[in-house]
Amino acid sequence: MAGFNKAVNYFQQAVRADPRFTKAYASLAKTYKALGTYGIFPPNECFPKAVGGGLRRYRA
């Protein structure tokens, strides 16, 4: 779980530093999806964040 939390933190830092960094949004979305899929956090918390991150990738 620590690795997922670290990944989320790094990807969030990346998108704050450069909001047009689309790969960071995509990776953040994948990380949230994995957190929900593996039951680390409730899917109803993770999946909306995953979808939101994925959509922001295409808006950037």
Biotite code that builds the C-alpha atoms (Angstrom):
import biotite.structure as struc

atoms = struc.array([
    struc.Atom([0.000, 0.000, 0.000], chain_id="A", res_id=1, res_name="MET", atom_name="CA", element="C"),
    struc.Atom([2.871, 2.376, 0.712], chain_id="A", res_id=2, res_name="ALA", atom_name="CA", element="C"),
    struc.Atom([3.953, 2.115, -2.921], chain_id="A", res_id=3, res_name="GLY", atom_name="CA", element="C"),
    struc.Atom([0.500, 3.109, -4.173], chain_id="A", res_id=4, res_name="PHE", atom_name="CA", element="C"),
    struc.Atom([0.366, 6.067, -1.798], chain_id="A", res_id=5, res_name="ASN", atom_name="CA", element="C"),
    struc.Atom([3.808, 7.174, -2.923], chain_id="A", res_id=6, res_name="LYS", atom_name="CA", element="C"),
    struc.Atom([2.762, 6.875, -6.569], chain_id="A", res_id=7, res_name="ALA", atom_name="CA", element="C"),
    struc.Atom([-0.384, 8.944, -5.989], chain_id="A", res_id=8, res_name="VAL", atom_name="CA", element="C"),
    struc.Atom([1.679, 11.609, -4.241], chain_id="A", res_id=9, res_name="ASN", atom_name="CA", element="C"),
    struc.Atom([4.266, 11.787, -7.031], chain_id="A", res_id=10, res_name="TYR", atom_name="CA", element="C"),
    struc.Atom([1.666, 11.927, -9.805], chain_id="A", res_id=11, res_name="PHE", atom_name="CA", element="C"),
    struc.Atom([-0.255, 14.647, -7.963], chain_id="A", res_id=12, res_name="GLN", atom_name="CA", element="C"),
    struc.Atom([2.958, 16.651, -7.633], chain_id="A", res_id=13, res_name="GLN", atom_name="CA", element="C"),
    struc.Atom([3.605, 16.191, -11.343], chain_id="A", res_id=14, res_name="ALA", atom_name="CA", element="C"),
    struc.Atom([0.189, 17.472, -12.413], chain_id="A", res_id=15, res_name="VAL", atom_name="CA", element="C"),
    struc.Atom([0.459, 20.435, -10.053], chain_id="A", res_id=16, res_name="ARG", atom_name="CA", element="C"),
    struc.Atom([3.842, 21.295, -11.541], chain_id="A", res_id=17, res_name="ALA", atom_name="CA", element="C"),
    struc.Atom([2.586, 20.939, -15.115], chain_id="A", res_id=18, res_name="ASP", atom_name="CA", element="C"),
    struc.Atom([-1.187, 20.662, -15.620], chain_id="A", res_id=19, res_name="PRO", atom_name="CA", element="C"),
    struc.Atom([-0.593, 19.702, -19.276], chain_id="A", res_id=20, res_name="ARG", atom_name="CA", element="C"),
    struc.Atom([1.478, 16.624, -18.352], chain_id="A", res_id=21, res_name="PHE", atom_name="CA", element="C"),
    struc.Atom([-1.046, 14.140, -19.673], chain_id="A", res_id=22, res_name="THR", atom_name="CA", element="C"),
    struc.Atom([0.954, 11.009, -18.838], chain_id="A", res_id=23, res_name="LYS", atom_name="CA", element="C"),
    struc.Atom([0.855, 11.964, -15.154], chain_id="A", res_id=24, res_name="ALA", atom_name="CA", element="C"),
    struc.Atom([-2.960, 12.220, -15.277], chain_id="A", res_id=25, res_name="TYR", atom_name="CA", element="C"),
    struc.Atom([-3.180, 8.842, -17.001], chain_id="A", res_id=26, res_name="ALA", atom_name="CA", element="C"),
    struc.Atom([-0.847, 7.218, -14.488], chain_id="A", res_id=27, res_name="SER", atom_name="CA", element="C"),
    struc.Atom([-2.717, 8.767, -11.581], chain_id="A", res_id=28, res_name="LEU", atom_name="CA", element="C"),
    struc.Atom([-5.966, 7.371, -12.988], chain_id="A", res_id=29, res_name="ALA", atom_name="CA", element="C"),
    struc.Atom([-4.411, 3.901, -13.328], chain_id="A", res_id=30, res_name="LYS", atom_name="CA", element="C"),
    struc.Atom([-3.151, 4.049, -9.752], chain_id="A", res_id=31, res_name="THR", atom_name="CA", element="C"),
    struc.Atom([-6.587, 4.976, -8.390], chain_id="A", res_id=32, res_name="TYR", atom_name="CA", element="C"),
    struc.Atom([-8.119, 2.167, -10.457], chain_id="A", res_id=33, res_name="LYS", atom_name="CA", element="C"),
    struc.Atom([-5.661, -0.324, -8.984], chain_id="A", res_id=34, res_name="ALA", atom_name="CA", element="C"),
    struc.Atom([-6.399, 0.877, -5.439], chain_id="A", res_id=35, res_name="LEU", atom_name="CA", element="C"),
    struc.Atom([-10.080, 0.159, -5.957], chain_id="A", res_id=36, res_name="GLY", atom_name="CA", element="C"),
    struc.Atom([-9.602, -3.054, -7.913], chain_id="A", res_id=37, res_name="THR", atom_name="CA", element="C"),
    struc.Atom([-7.339, -4.624, -5.296], chain_id="A", res_id=38, res_name="TYR", atom_name="CA", element="C"),
    struc.Atom([-9.595, -3.538, -2.453], chain_id="A", res_id=39, res_name="GLY", atom_name="CA", element="C"),
    struc.Atom([-7.019, -1.296, -0.833], chain_id="A", res_id=40, res_name="ILE", atom_name="CA", element="C"),
    struc.Atom([-9.585, 1.488, -0.742], chain_id="A", res_id=41, res_name="PHE", atom_name="CA", element="C"),
    struc.Atom([-13.325, 1.256, -1.422], chain_id="A", res_id=42, res_name="PRO", atom_name="CA", element="C"),
    struc.Atom([-14.029, 1.283, -5.159], chain_id="A", res_id=43, res_name="PRO", atom_name="CA", element="C"),
    struc.Atom([-16.695, 3.970, -4.723], chain_id="A", res_id=44, res_name="ASN", atom_name="CA", element="C"),
    struc.Atom([-13.910, 6.304, -3.548], chain_id="A", res_id=45, res_name="GLU", atom_name="CA", element="C"),
    struc.Atom([-11.242, 5.333, -6.061], chain_id="A", res_id=46, res_name="CYS", atom_name="CA", element="C"),
    struc.Atom([-13.082, 4.824, -9.317], chain_id="A", res_id=47, res_name="PHE", atom_name="CA", element="C"),
    struc.Atom([-14.518, 8.363, -9.589], chain_id="A", res_id=48, res_name="PRO", atom_name="CA", element="C"),
    struc.Atom([-10.982, 9.704, -9.093], chain_id="A", res_id=49, res_name="LYS", atom_name="CA", element="C"),
    struc.Atom([-9.699, 7.330, -11.746], chain_id="A", res_id=50, res_name="ALA", atom_name="CA", element="C"),
    struc.Atom([-12.331, 8.474, -14.240], chain_id="A", res_id=51, res_name="VAL", atom_name="CA", element="C"),
    struc.Atom([-11.721, 12.134, -13.375], chain_id="A", res_id=52, res_name="GLY", atom_name="CA", element="C"),
    struc.Atom([-7.985, 11.770, -13.878], chain_id="A", res_id=53, res_name="GLY", atom_name="CA", element="C"),
    struc.Atom([-8.479, 10.012, -17.166], chain_id="A", res_id=54, res_name="GLY", atom_name="CA", element="C"),
    struc.Atom([-10.821, 12.716, -18.432], chain_id="A", res_id=55, res_name="LEU", atom_name="CA", element="C"),
    struc.Atom([-8.439, 15.502, -17.382], chain_id="A", res_id=56, res_name="ARG", atom_name="CA", element="C"),
    struc.Atom([-5.801, 13.833, -19.529], chain_id="A", res_id=57, res_name="ARG", atom_name="CA", element="C"),
    struc.Atom([-7.856, 14.558, -22.614], chain_id="A", res_id=58, res_name="TYR", atom_name="CA", element="C"),
    struc.Atom([-8.767, 18.094, -21.581], chain_id="A", res_id=59, res_name="ARG", atom_name="CA", element="C"),
    struc.Atom([-5.164, 19.184, -20.970], chain_id="A", res_id=60, res_name="ALA", atom_name="CA", element="C"),
])
